[in-house]
């Protein structure tokens, strides 16, 4: 729509399709569930998560303390990974829907972990929080009815894809660290 070869009627039809795709993305985000909890939207914010012990079940125990806390639009998973109280990894996960993707929200990992430099020392790493893209936000939806709007919308979509990729990379790195800790713990037990 941004290259000038489409008429106004063509761009109007493309805009209708984009609006339907946006609605479908939001529908998927609202319906994605795991264990009856909404994973990509804030619908589970008011639910209380009960432990296996609270439900009268025999829990499987892992000797790595962890906590999960959340607000209406985000959840934080914090896992204790070292001998000291400060040695923990935390990942913040925000509600994933079209409004949040185009407003610049996503996951950011805040972590505190030991740093090896000669003798063992404690180190902290705080990444820069995600910021909203310079073009648009929640109040400027994807619009392709003009060539300029189509090009602006394309930049918004590219930013949203990059943010989703960054969130996946952060979560993958977090999972790798947890697996490494688990493997190290299993090896130490043997």
Order of alpha helices (4+ residues) and beta strands (2+ residues): alpha-beta-beta-beta-beta-beta-alpha-beta-beta-alpha
